[in-house]
Amino acid sequence: MAATKRKPGKPKPIKHAGDGTMNKAELAYLKEVLELRDDIPGKIRYEEIRFLLSPGDKASGRKPIHFTPDFVVETEECFEIHEVKESLFSFKEDAKLKWKLMKEHYPCFKFILAIGKLKRDGGGWDLRAT
């Protein structure tokens, strides 16, 4: 199969956090899990809320650390923070650290890590609630 060539001078499209574009794992999770739940009277927010985890320090050159969850869901009981990963392999070290910091800084939320299962294992989602 021949690779498609981009026109010279055209930049490669890049997905930026918060640009409103879901990847295929996030879209599948929305359709297969969130939209099927009947305990969500409120809005399902996609990358709309950004949390400050560390303010940073100009003197030392340390940048602030932010976390933008894939979904913030208002249920009848609480707010849930959902982070979607296509597989466990795509859950990188910096994302793991931010996830841990989120749980420490904002214990009032319910946290759900959704990891896609391989098709050969039946597909679906491994939901890890904390």
The first five atom37 places (N, CA, C, CB, O) and aatype in JSON, in Angstrom:
{
  "aatype": [12, 0, 0, 16, 11, 1, 11, 14, 7, 11, 14, 11, 14, 9, 11, 8, 0, 7, 3, 7, 16, 12, 2, 11, 0, 6, 10, 0, 18, 10, 11, 6, 19, 10, 6, 10, 1, 3, 3, 9, 14, 7, 11, 9, 1, 18, 6, 6, 9, 1, 13, 10, 10, 15, 14, 7, 3, 11, 0, 15, 7, 1, 11, 14, 9, 8, 13, 16, 14, 3, 13, 19, 19, 6, 16, 6, 6, 4, 13, 6, 9, 8, 6, 19, 11, 6, 15, 10, 13, 15, 13, 11, 6, 3, 0, 11, 10, 11, 17, 11, 10, 12, 11, 6, 8, 18, 14, 4, 13, 11, 13, 9, 10, 0, 9, 7, 11, 10, 11, 1, 3, 7, 7, 7, 17, 3, 10, 1, 0, 16],
  "atom_mask": [
    [1, 1, 1, 1, 1],
    [1, 1, 1, 1, 1],
    [1, 1, 1, 1, 1],
    [1, 1, 1, 1, 1],
    [1, 1, 1, 1, 1],
    [1, 1, 1, 1, 1],
    [1, 1, 1, 1, 1],
    [1, 1, 1, 1, 1],
    [1, 1, 1, 0, 1],
    [1, 1, 1, 1, 1],
    [1, 1, 1, 1, 1],
    [1, 1, 1, 1, 1],
    [1, 1, 1, 1, 1],
    [1, 1, 1, 1, 1],
    [1, 1, 1, 1, 1],
    [1, 1, 1, 1, 1],
    [1, 1, 1, 1, 1],
    [1, 1, 1, 0, 1],
    [1, 1, 1, 1, 1],
    [1, 1, 1, 0, 1],
    [1, 1, 1, 1, 1],
    [1, 1, 1, 1, 1],
    [1, 1, 1, 1, 1],
    [1, 1, 1, 1, 1],
    [1, 1, 1, 1, 1],
    [1, 1, 1, 1, 1],
    [1, 1, 1, 1, 1],
    [1, 1, 1, 1, 1],
    [1, 1, 1, 1, 1],
    [1, 1, 1, 1, 1],
    [1, 1, 1, 1, 1],
    [1, 1, 1, 1, 1],
    [1, 1, 1, 1, 1],
    [1, 1, 1, 1, 1],
    [1, 1, 1, 1, 1],
    [1, 1, 1, 1, 1],
    [1, 1, 1, 1, 1],
    [1, 1, 1, 1, 1],
    [1, 1, 1, 1, 1],
    [1, 1, 1, 1, 1],
    [1, 1, 1, 1, 1],
    [1, 1, 1, 0, 1],
    [1, 1, 1, 1, 1],
    [1, 1, 1, 1, 1],
    [1, 1, 1, 1, 1],
    [1, 1, 1, 1, 1],
    [1, 1, 1, 1, 1],
    [1, 1, 1, 1, 1],
    [1, 1, 1, 1, 1],
    [1, 1, 1, 1, 1],
    [1, 1, 1, 1, 1],
    [1, 1, 1, 1, 1],
    [1, 1, 1, 1, 1],
    [1, 1, 1, 1, 1],
    [1, 1, 1, 1, 1],
    [1, 1, 1, 0, 1],
    [1, 1, 1, 1, 1],
    [1, 1, 1, 1, 1],
    [1, 1, 1, 1, 1],
    [1, 1, 1, 1, 1],
    [1, 1, 1, 0, 1],
    [1, 1, 1, 1, 1],
    [1, 1, 1, 1, 1],
    [1, 1, 1, 1, 1],
    [1, 1, 1, 1, 1],
    [1, 1, 1, 1, 1],
    [1, 1, 1, 1, 1],
    [1, 1, 1, 1, 1],
    [1, 1, 1, 1, 1],
    [1, 1, 1, 1, 1],
    [1, 1, 1, 1, 1],
    [1, 1, 1, 1, 1],
    [1, 1, 1, 1, 1],
    [1, 1, 1, 1, 1],
    [1, 1, 1, 1, 1],
    [1, 1, 1, 1, 1],
    [1, 1, 1, 1, 1],
    [1, 1, 1, 1, 1],
    [1, 1, 1, 1, 1],
    [1, 1, 1, 1, 1],
    [1, 1, 1, 1, 1],
    [1, 1, 1, 1, 1],
    [1, 1, 1, 1, 1],
    [1, 1, 1, 1, 1],
    [1, 1, 1, 1, 1],
    [1, 1, 1, 1, 1],
    [1, 1, 1, 1, 1],
    [1, 1, 1, 1, 1],
    [1, 1, 1, 1, 1],
    [1, 1, 1, 1, 1],
    [1, 1, 1, 1, 1],
    [1, 1, 1, 1, 1],
    [1, 1, 1, 1, 1],
    [1, 1, 1, 1, 1],
    [1, 1, 1, 1, 1],
    [1, 1, 1, 1, 1],
    [1, 1, 1, 1, 1],
    [1, 1, 1, 1, 1],
    [1, 1, 1, 1, 1],
    [1, 1, 1, 1, 1],
    [1, 1, 1, 1, 1],
    [1, 1, 1, 1, 1],
    [1, 1, 1, 1, 1],
    [1, 1, 1, 1, 1],
    [1, 1, 1, 1, 1],
    [1, 1, 1, 1, 1],
    [1, 1, 1, 1, 1],
    [1, 1, 1, 1, 1],
    [1, 1, 1, 1, 1],
    [1, 1, 1, 1, 1],
    [1, 1, 1, 1, 1],
    [1, 1, 1, 1, 1],
    [1, 1, 1, 1, 1],
    [1, 1, 1, 1, 1],
    [1, 1, 1, 1, 1],
    [1, 1, 1, 0, 1],
    [1, 1, 1, 1, 1],
    [1, 1, 1, 1, 1],
    [1, 1, 1, 1, 1],
    [1, 1, 1, 1, 1],
    [1, 1, 1, 1, 1],
    [1, 1, 1, 0, 1],
    [1, 1, 1, 0, 1],
    [1, 1, 1, 0, 1],
    [1, 1, 1, 1, 1],
    [1, 1, 1, 1, 1],
    [1, 1, 1, 1, 1],
    [1, 1, 1, 1, 1],
    [1, 1, 1, 1, 1],
    [1, 1, 1, 1, 1]
  ],
  "atom_positions": [
    [[0.83, -1.17, 0.0], [0.0, 0.0, 0.0], [0.89, 1.24, 0.0], [-0.95, -0.01, 1.21], [1.77, 1.37, 0.84]],
    [[0.66, 2.14, -0.92], [1.47, 3.34, -1.05], [1.08, 4.37, -0.01], [1.34, 3.92, -2.46], [-0.1, 4.55, 0.3]],
    [[2.09, 5.04, 0.52], [1.82, 6.09, 1.51], [1.32, 7.35, 0.8], [3.09, 6.4, 2.35], [1.76, 7.66, -0.31]],
    [[0.42, 8.05, 1.45], [-0.09, 9.3, 0.87], [0.93, 10.39, 1.13], [-1.48, 9.68, 1.46], [1.47, 10.51, 2.23]],
    [[1.19, 11.17, 0.12], [2.14, 12.26, 0.27], [1.42, 13.55, 0.6], [2.99, 12.42, -1.0], [0.39, 13.87, 0.02]],
    [[1.99, 14.29, 1.55], [1.45, 15.61, 1.86], [2.05, 16.61, 0.89], [1.76, 16.02, 3.34], [3.15, 16.42, 0.38]],
    [[1.31, 17.67, 0.65], [1.82, 18.72, -0.21], [2.95, 19.45, 0.5], [0.7, 19.71, -0.6], [2.88, 19.66, 1.71]],
    [[3.99, 19.83, -0.24], [5.09, 20.55, 0.39], [4.59, 21.84, 1.04], [6.21, 20.86, -0.64], [3.73, 22.53, 0.49]],
    [[5.14, 22.14, 2.19], [4.76, 23.37, 2.88], [3.54, 23.23, 3.78], [0.0, 0.0, 0.0], [3.25, 24.13, 4.56]],
    [[2.83, 22.12, 3.68], [1.66, 21.91, 4.54], [2.14, 21.27, 5.85], [0.57, 20.99, 3.84], [2.79, 20.22, 5.82]],
    [[1.84, 21.89, 6.99], [2.27, 21.29, 8.25], [1.46, 20.04, 8.58], [2.16, 22.3, 9.39], [0.29, 19.93, 8.2]],
    [[2.09, 19.12, 9.28], [1.4, 17.91, 9.72], [0.39, 18.3, 10.8], [2.42, 16.84, 10.26], [0.74, 19.03, 11.73]],
    [[-0.85, 17.82, 10.7], [-1.83, 18.19, 11.73], [-1.44, 17.63, 13.09], [-3.22, 17.69, 11.33], [-1.02, 16.48, 13.21]],
    [[-1.59, 18.45, 14.12], [-1.24, 18.05, 15.47], [-2.45, 18.28, 16.36], [0.0, 18.85, 16.0], [-3.09, 19.32, 16.3]],
    [[-2.76, 17.28, 17.2], [-3.87, 17.43, 18.15], [-3.33, 18.08, 19.41], [-4.53, 16.04, 18.47], [-2.42, 17.56, 20.05]],
    [[-3.9, 19.21, 19.76], [-3.54, 19.9, 20.99], [-4.59, 19.62, 22.05], [-3.39, 21.43, 20.75], [-5.77, 19.5, 21.73]],
    [[-4.17, 19.51, 23.29], [-5.12, 19.28, 24.38], [-6.11, 20.43, 24.44], [-4.39, 19.14, 25.74], [-5.73, 21.6, 24.35]],
    [[-7.37, 20.09, 24.58], [-8.39, 21.12, 24.71], [-8.88, 21.7, 23.4], [0.0, 0.0, 0.0], [-9.62, 22.68, 23.42]],
    [[-8.49, 21.12, 22.26], [-8.95, 21.69, 20.99], [-10.3, 21.15, 20.57], [-7.93, 21.41, 19.9], [-10.81, 21.51, 19.5]],
    [[-10.9, 20.3, 21.4], [-12.24, 19.8, 21.11], [-12.29, 18.62, 20.17], [0.0, 0.0, 0.0], [-13.37, 18.19, 19.78]],
    [[-11.14, 18.08, 19.8], [-11.09, 16.94, 18.89], [-10.8, 15.66, 19.68], [-10.02, 17.15, 17.8], [-9.75, 15.52, 20.3]],
    [[-11.76, 14.74, 19.66], [-11.56, 13.48, 20.36], [-10.78, 12.5, 19.5], [-12.92, 12.87, 20.77], [-10.96, 12.45, 18.28]],
    [[-9.91, 11.72, 20.15], [-9.28, 10.64, 19.41], [-10.27, 9.48, 19.37], [-7.91, 10.21, 20.07], [-11.33, 9.54, 19.98]],
    [[-9.93, 8.41, 18.64], [-10.92, 7.34, 18.46], [-11.23, 6.59, 19.75], [-10.43, 6.35, 17.43], [-12.34, 6.1, 19.92]],
    [[-10.27, 6.5, 20.67], [-10.53, 5.83, 21.95], [-11.51, 6.65, 22.79], [-9.21, 5.6, 22.73], [-12.43, 6.1, 23.38]],
    [[-11.32, 7.96, 22.83], [-12.21, 8.83, 23.6], [-13.63, 8.83, 23.02], [-11.66, 10.26, 23.63], [-14.61, 8.8, 23.76]],
    [[-13.72, 8.86, 21.71], [-15.03, 8.82, 21.05], [-15.73, 7.49, 21.32], [-14.88, 9.04, 19.53], [-16.93, 7.47, 21.59]],
    [[-14.99, 6.39, 21.25], [-15.57, 5.07, 21.52], [-16.04, 4.99, 22.98], [-14.54, 3.95, 21.22], [-17.12, 4.45, 23.25]],
    [[-15.26, 5.51, 23.9], [-15.64, 5.49, 25.32], [-16.91, 6.31, 25.55], [-14.48, 6.04, 26.2], [-17.79, 5.89, 26.3]],
    [[-16.99, 7.46, 24.92], [-18.18, 8.29, 25.05], [-19.42, 7.53, 24.57], [-18.02, 9.59, 24.25], [-20.44, 7.52, 25.25]],
    [[-19.32, 6.89, 23.4], [-20.46, 6.18, 22.82], [-20.78, 4.88, 23.55], [-20.19, 5.89, 21.36], [-21.95, 4.56, 23.76]],
    [[-19.75, 4.12, 23.93], [-19.94, 2.79, 24.51], [-20.2, 2.78, 26.01], [-18.74, 1.95, 24.22], [-20.76, 1.82, 26.54]],
    [[-19.79, 3.84, 26.71], [-19.92, 3.83, 28.16], [-20.74, 5.02, 28.67], [-18.54, 3.85, 28.81], [-21.81, 4.83, 29.26]],
    [[-20.26, 6.22, 28.44], [-20.89, 7.39, 29.05], [-22.31, 7.65, 28.56], [-20.05, 8.6, 28.79], [-23.2, 7.91, 29.36]],
    [[-22.52, 7.58, 27.24], [-23.85, 7.88, 26.71], [-24.89, 6.82, 27.07], [-23.78, 8.03, 25.22], [-26.09, 7.07, 26.93]],
    [[-24.46, 5.65, 27.52], [-25.38, 4.58, 27.89], [-25.78, 4.61, 29.36], [-24.77, 3.25, 27.56], [-26.68, 3.88, 29.77]],
    [[-25.12, 5.44, 30.14], [-25.43, 5.52, 31.58], [-26.69, 6.35, 31.79], [-24.25, 6.12, 32.37], [-26.9, 7.36, 31.12]],
    [[-27.51, 5.92, 32.74], [-28.75, 6.66, 33.01], [-28.67, 7.5, 34.28], [-29.9, 5.7, 33.12], [-29.66, 8.11, 34.68]],
    [[-27.5, 7.55, 34.92], [-27.34, 8.35, 36.15], [-26.6, 9.66, 35.9], [-26.6, 7.53, 37.2], [-26.02, 10.23, 36.82]],
    [[-26.62, 10.14, 34.66], [-25.94, 11.38, 34.31], [-26.96, 12.42, 33.89], [-24.89, 11.15, 33.19], [-27.28, 12.54, 32.71]],
    [[-27.49, 13.19, 34.86], [-28.47, 14.22, 34.51], [-27.8, 15.48, 33.96], [-29.31, 14.57, 35.72], [-28.43, 16.25, 33.23]],
    [[-26.53, 15.68, 34.33], [-25.82, 16.89, 33.91], [-25.07, 16.71, 32.62], [0.0, 0.0, 0.0], [-25.23, 15.71, 31.91]],
    [[-24.25, 17.68, 32.32], [-23.49, 17.71, 31.08], [-22.23, 16.84, 31.19], [-23.1, 19.16, 30.73], [-21.62, 16.73, 32.25]],
    [[-21.88, 16.23, 30.08], [-20.61, 15.52, 29.97], [-19.65, 16.5, 29.3], [-20.74, 14.15, 29.14], [-19.84, 16.86, 28.14]],
    [[-18.64, 16.92, 30.03], [-17.71, 17.94, 29.51], [-16.46, 17.26, 28.99], [-17.35, 18.97, 30.61], [-15.85, 16.44, 29.68]],
    [[-16.09, 17.6, 27.76], [-14.88, 17.03, 27.16], [-13.78, 18.08, 27.13], [-15.17, 16.5, 25.72], [-13.91, 19.11, 26.46]],
    [[-12.7, 17.83, 27.85], [-11.53, 18.7, 27.91], [-11.89, 20.17, 28.11], [-10.72, 18.55, 26.65], [-11.25, 21.05, 27.52]],
    [[-12.9, 20.45, 28.92], [-13.31, 21.83, 29.17], [-12.71, 22.41, 30.44], [-14.81, 21.91, 29.26], [-12.64, 23.63, 30.59]],
    [[-12.26, 21.56, 31.34], [-11.79, 22.03, 32.64], [-10.32, 21.67, 32.79], [-12.62, 21.42, 33.79], [-9.91, 20.54, 32.54]],
    [[-9.53, 22.66, 33.2], [-8.1, 22.48, 33.38], [-7.75, 22.69, 34.85], [-7.29, 23.45, 32.46], [-8.12, 23.72, 35.43]],
    [[-7.06, 21.74, 35.45], [-6.71, 21.8, 36.86], [-5.24, 22.17, 37.03], [-7.01, 20.46, 37.55], [-4.38, 21.7, 36.28]],
    [[-4.95, 23.02, 38.01], [-3.58, 23.38, 38.34], [-3.07, 22.42, 39.39], [-3.49, 24.86, 38.84], [-3.66, 22.29, 40.47]],
    [[-1.98, 21.73, 39.09], [-1.4, 20.76, 40.04], [-0.18, 21.33, 40.76], [-1.02, 19.48, 39.3], [0.09, 20.97, 41.9]],
    [[0.55, 22.21, 40.08], [1.71, 22.84, 40.68], [1.89, 24.2, 40.02], [3.0, 21.95, 40.52], [1.89, 24.3, 38.79]],
    [[2.04, 25.28, 40.82], [2.08, 26.61, 40.24], [3.35, 26.95, 39.47], [1.9, 27.6, 41.31], [3.36, 27.9, 38.69]],
    [[4.4, 26.2, 39.66], [5.64, 26.53, 38.99], [6.37, 27.65, 39.72], [0.0, 0.0, 0.0], [5.88, 28.17, 40.72]],
    [[7.54, 28.02, 39.2], [8.36, 29.05, 39.84], [9.21, 29.73, 38.77], [9.25, 28.44, 40.96], [10.07, 29.1, 38.16]],
    [[8.96, 31.02, 38.55], [9.7, 31.75, 37.52], [11.18, 31.83, 37.85], [9.13, 33.15, 37.34], [12.03, 31.76, 36.96]],
    [[11.5, 31.98, 39.14], [12.9, 32.13, 39.54], [13.73, 30.91, 39.17], [12.99, 32.39, 41.03], [14.86, 31.03, 38.71]],
    [[13.16, 29.73, 39.37], [13.92, 28.51, 39.05], [13.65, 28.02, 37.63], [13.56, 27.41, 40.04], [14.3, 27.08, 37.16]],
    [[12.7, 28.66, 36.94], [12.39, 28.25, 35.57], [11.44, 27.08, 35.49], [0.0, 0.0, 0.0], [11.2, 26.54, 34.4]],
    [[10.9, 26.66, 36.64], [9.98, 25.53, 36.65], [8.61, 25.98, 36.16], [9.87, 24.9, 38.08], [8.05, 26.95, 36.68]],
    [[8.1, 25.29, 35.18], [6.8, 25.64, 34.61], [5.66, 25.06, 35.44], [6.7, 25.13, 33.16], [5.84, 24.05, 36.12]],
    [[4.49, 25.71, 35.4], [3.35, 25.15, 36.12], [2.92, 23.82, 35.5], [2.17, 26.14, 36.11], [3.11, 23.58, 34.31]],
    [[2.33, 22.98, 36.33], [1.85, 21.68, 35.86], [0.33, 21.71, 35.89], [2.41, 20.5, 36.75], [-0.28, 21.97, 36.93]],
    [[-0.27, 21.44, 34.74], [-1.73, 21.4, 34.61], [-2.17, 20.01, 34.19], [-2.22, 22.47, 33.59], [-1.39, 19.23, 33.64]],
    [[-3.42, 19.72, 34.46], [-4.02, 18.47, 33.99], [-5.4, 18.77, 33.43], [-4.11, 17.42, 35.15], [-6.22, 19.4, 34.09]],
    [[-5.64, 18.32, 32.22], [-6.94, 18.47, 31.58], [-7.5, 17.06, 31.38], [-6.83, 19.24, 30.2], [-7.05, 16.33, 30.51]],
    [[-8.5, 16.68, 32.2], [-9.07, 15.34, 32.04], [-9.86, 15.22, 30.75], [-9.96, 15.0, 33.23], [-10.38, 16.21, 30.23]],
    [[-9.95, 14.01, 30.24], [-10.72, 13.79, 29.02], [-12.18, 14.15, 29.23], [-10.59, 12.33, 28.56], [-12.77, 14.87, 28.43]],
    [[-12.77, 13.66, 30.32], [-14.19, 13.93, 30.58], [-14.39, 14.3, 32.05], [-15.07, 12.7, 30.21], [-13.79, 13.7, 32.94]],
    [[-15.23, 15.3, 32.28], [-15.73, 15.6, 33.61], [-17.24, 15.38, 33.52], [-15.36, 17.09, 34.09], [-17.92, 16.0, 32.7]],
    [[-17.73, 14.5, 34.37], [-19.14, 14.07, 34.29], [-19.85, 14.42, 35.59], [-19.24, 12.55, 34.0], [-19.38, 14.09, 36.68]],
    [[-20.98, 15.09, 35.47], [-21.81, 15.39, 36.64], [-22.87, 14.31, 36.77], [-22.47, 16.81, 36.52], [-23.75, 14.19, 35.92]],
    [[-22.77, 13.52, 37.84], [-23.77, 12.48, 38.1], [-24.73, 12.98, 39.17], [-23.09, 11.13, 38.54], [-24.62, 14.12, 39.63]],
    [[-25.66, 12.14, 39.54], [-26.61, 12.51, 40.59], [-25.93, 12.64, 41.95], [-27.74, 11.49, 40.67], [-26.42, 13.36, 42.82]],
    [[-24.8, 11.95, 42.14], [-24.13, 11.91, 43.43], [-22.88, 12.77, 43.53], [-23.78, 10.51, 43.75], [-22.58, 13.31, 44.6]],
    [[-22.14, 12.91, 42.44], [-20.85, 13.6, 42.52], [-20.37, 14.01, 41.12], [-19.8, 12.69, 43.2], [-21.06, 13.81, 40.12]],
    [[-19.17, 14.58, 41.09], [-18.49, 14.83, 39.83], [-17.46, 13.74, 39.63], [-17.83, 16.25, 39.8], [-16.76, 13.36, 40.57]],
    [[-17.37, 13.23, 38.42], [-16.41, 12.18, 38.08], [-15.4, 12.73, 37.08], [-17.12, 10.92, 37.51], [-15.75, 13.47, 36.16]],
    [[-14.15, 12.35, 37.28], [-13.07, 12.69, 36.37], [-12.72, 11.4, 35.62], [-11.81, 13.28, 37.13], [-12.33, 10.41, 36.24]],
    [[-12.86, 11.42, 34.3], [-12.58, 10.24, 33.47], [-11.36, 10.51, 32.6], [-13.8, 9.87, 32.59], [-11.29, 11.52, 31.89]],
    [[-10.41, 9.61, 32.66], [-9.24, 9.66, 31.78], [-9.26, 8.39, 30.93], [-7.9, 9.79, 32.59], [-9.35, 7.29, 31.47]],
    [[-9.18, 8.55, 29.62], [-9.3, 7.43, 28.69], [-7.95, 7.15, 28.04], [-10.37, 7.72, 27.62], [-7.3, 8.05, 27.5]],
    [[-7.54, 5.89, 28.09], [-6.3, 5.46, 27.42], [-6.64, 4.29, 26.52], [-5.2, 5.06, 28.46], [-7.38, 3.38, 26.9]],
    [[-6.09, 4.32, 25.32], [-6.36, 3.25, 24.35], [-5.88, 1.9, 24.87], [-5.68, 3.57, 23.0], [-6.51, 0.87, 24.64]],
    [[-4.76, 1.92, 25.57], [-4.23, 0.7, 26.18], [-3.37, 1.1, 27.38], [-3.39, -0.14, 25.14], [-3.07, 2.28, 27.56]],
    [[-3.0, 0.13, 28.17], [-2.15, 0.41, 29.32], [-0.79, 0.94, 28.87], [-1.97, -0.85, 30.17], [-0.14, 1.69, 29.6]],
    [[-0.36, 0.54, 27.67], [0.93, 0.99, 27.15], [0.93, 2.47, 26.81], [1.3, 0.18, 25.91], [2.0, 3.1, 26.78]],
    [[-0.24, 3.05, 26.57], [-0.3, 4.47, 26.24], [-0.42, 5.36, 27.48], [-1.46, 4.73, 25.3], [-0.55, 6.58, 27.36]],
    [[-0.39, 4.74, 28.66], [-0.45, 5.49, 29.92], [0.98, 5.79, 30.34], [-1.23, 4.69, 31.04], [1.58, 5.03, 31.1]],
    [[1.53, 6.88, 29.84], [2.94, 7.25, 30.03], [3.21, 7.7, 31.47], [3.33, 8.36, 29.06], [2.29, 7.98, 32.23]],
    [[4.49, 7.76, 31.82], [4.9, 8.1, 33.18], [4.42, 9.48, 33.61], [6.41, 8.03, 33.29], [3.97, 9.64, 34.75]],
    [[4.51, 10.49, 32.73], [4.06, 11.82, 33.13], [2.55, 11.84, 33.37], [4.45, 12.86, 32.07], [2.07, 12.54, 34.26]],
    [[1.81, 11.08, 32.58], [0.35, 10.99, 32.76], [0.02, 10.28, 34.07], [-0.32, 10.25, 31.57], [-0.92, 10.66, 34.77]],
    [[0.8, 9.25, 34.41], [0.59, 8.55, 35.68], [0.84, 9.47, 36.87], [1.51, 7.32, 35.77], [0.1, 9.45, 37.85]],
    [[1.89, 10.29, 36.76], [2.21, 11.23, 37.83], [1.09, 12.27, 37.98], [3.56, 11.93, 37.55], [0.67, 12.57, 39.1]],
    [[0.62, 12.82, 36.87], [-0.46, 13.8, 36.93], [-1.74, 13.19, 37.49], [-0.72, 14.39, 35.54], [-2.46, 13.84, 38.24]],
    [[-2.02, 11.94, 37.12], [-3.2, 11.25, 37.63], [-3.1, 11.09, 39.15], [-3.36, 9.86, 36.95], [-4.07, 11.31, 39.87]],
    [[-1.91, 10.71, 39.63], [-1.69, 10.56, 41.07], [-1.84, 11.9, 41.78], [-0.29, 9.96, 41.34], [-2.48, 11.98, 42.83]],
    [[-1.26, 12.96, 41.21], [-1.38, 14.29, 41.81], [-2.82, 14.78, 41.84], [-0.52, 15.29, 41.05], [-3.25, 15.4, 42.82]],
    [[-3.57, 14.5, 40.79], [-4.98, 14.89, 40.76], [-5.74, 14.26, 41.92], [-5.62, 14.47, 39.43], [-6.51, 14.94, 42.6]],
    [[-5.51, 12.98, 42.14], [-6.22, 12.28, 43.21], [-5.84, 12.83, 44.58], [-5.92, 10.77, 43.16], [-6.66, 12.88, 45.49]],
    [[-4.59, 13.26, 44.73], [-4.13, 13.83, 46.0], [-4.67, 15.24, 46.21], [-2.61, 13.84, 46.05], [-5.1, 15.58, 47.31]],
    [[-4.65, 16.06, 45.16], [-5.06, 17.47, 45.27], [-6.57, 17.67, 45.31], [-4.49, 18.25, 44.12], [-7.05, 18.63, 45.91]],
    [[-7.31, 16.78, 44.68], [-8.76, 16.95, 44.55], [-9.49, 15.66, 44.99], [-9.14, 17.32, 43.09], [-10.09, 14.99, 44.15]],
    [[-9.43, 15.32, 46.28], [-10.05, 14.08, 46.74], [-11.58, 14.1, 46.71], [-9.59, 13.78, 48.13], [-12.22, 13.07, 46.91]],
    [[-12.17, 15.26, 46.47], [-13.63, 15.36, 46.46], [-14.25, 14.76, 45.19], [-14.05, 16.82, 46.59], [-15.46, 14.54, 45.14]],
    [[-13.44, 14.5, 44.17], [-13.94, 13.92, 42.93], [-13.81, 12.4, 42.94], [-13.19, 14.5, 41.73], [-12.99, 11.83, 43.67]],
    [[-14.63, 11.76, 42.14], [-14.48, 10.32, 41.9], [-13.65, 10.2, 40.62], [-15.89, 9.57, 41.77], [-13.97, 10.83, 39.61]],
    [[-12.6, 9.4, 40.64], [-11.69, 9.26, 39.51], [-11.89, 7.91, 38.83], [-10.23, 9.42, 39.96], [-11.93, 6.87, 39.49]],
    [[-12.02, 7.94, 37.5], [-12.19, 6.71, 36.74], [-11.18, 6.7, 35.59], [-13.66, 6.58, 36.21], [-11.2, 7.57, 34.72]],
    [[-10.32, 5.7, 35.62], [-9.36, 5.5, 34.55], [-9.92, 4.41, 33.65], [-7.93, 5.12, 35.12], [-10.14, 3.28, 34.09]],
    [[-10.15, 4.74, 32.38], [-10.72, 3.79, 31.43], [-9.62, 3.35, 30.47], [-11.92, 4.42, 30.64], [-9.05, 4.17, 29.74]],
    [[-9.32, 2.06, 30.48], [-8.27, 1.52, 29.61], [-8.92, 0.55, 28.63], [-7.15, 0.8, 30.44], [-9.59, -0.4, 29.03]],
    [[-8.71, 0.8, 27.35], [-9.29, -0.04, 26.32], [-8.7, -1.45, 26.35], [0.0, 0.0, 0.0], [-7.49, -1.63, 26.52]],
    [[-9.58, -2.44, 26.19], [-9.14, -3.84, 26.11], [-8.92, -4.2, 24.65], [-10.19, -4.8, 26.77], [-9.57, -3.65, 23.76]],
    [[-8.01, -5.11, 24.41], [-7.74, -5.57, 23.05], [-8.94, -6.31, 22.49], [-6.49, -6.47, 23.02], [-9.69, -6.95, 23.23]],
    [[-9.13, -6.23, 21.19], [-10.24, -6.94, 20.54], [-10.15, -8.44, 20.76], [-10.28, -6.63, 19.04], [-11.16, -9.11, 20.94]],
    [[-8.92, -8.97, 20.76], [-8.76, -10.41, 20.95], [-9.16, -10.85, 22.36], [-7.31, -10.82, 20.69], [-9.42, -12.02, 22.61]],
    [[-9.22, -9.87, 23.29], [-9.66, -10.14, 24.66], [-11.13, -9.77, 24.87], [-8.79, -9.39, 25.66], [-11.6, -9.68, 26.0]],
    [[-11.84, -9.56, 23.78], [-13.26, -9.24, 23.87], [-13.6, -7.77, 23.75], [0.0, 0.0, 0.0], [-14.77, -7.4, 23.71]],
    [[-12.58, -6.91, 23.68], [-12.83, -5.48, 23.56], [-13.44, -4.89, 24.82], [0.0, 0.0, 0.0], [-13.41, -5.51, 25.88]],
    [[-13.99, -3.71, 24.7], [-14.6, -3.05, 25.84], [-13.6, -2.25, 26.64], [0.0, 0.0, 0.0], [-12.56, -1.83, 26.12]],
    [[-13.92, -2.04, 27.9], [-13.15, -1.15, 28.74], [-12.87, -1.75, 30.12], [-13.87, 0.16, 28.88], [-13.74, -2.38, 30.72]],
    [[-11.67, -1.54, 30.59], [-11.31, -1.88, 31.96], [-11.44, -0.56, 32.73], [-9.84, -2.52, 32.07], [-10.62, 0.34, 32.54]],
    [[-12.46, -0.45, 33.59], [-12.7, 0.78, 34.34], [-12.13, 0.64, 35.74], [-14.2, 1.1, 34.41], [-12.51, -0.26, 36.5]],
    [[-11.21, 1.53, 36.07], [-10.57, 1.51, 37.39], [-11.01, 2.75, 38.16], [-9.01, 1.44, 37.26], [-10.49, 3.84, 37.93]],
    [[-11.95, 2.57, 39.06], [-12.47, 3.68, 39.85], [-11.71, 3.81, 41.17], [-13.98, 3.49, 40.13], [-11.39, 2.82, 41.82]],
    [[-11.42, 5.07, 41.53], [-10.74, 5.31, 42.82], [-11.44, 6.44, 43.53], [-9.24, 5.64, 42.62], [-11.04, 6.82, 44.63]]
  ]
}
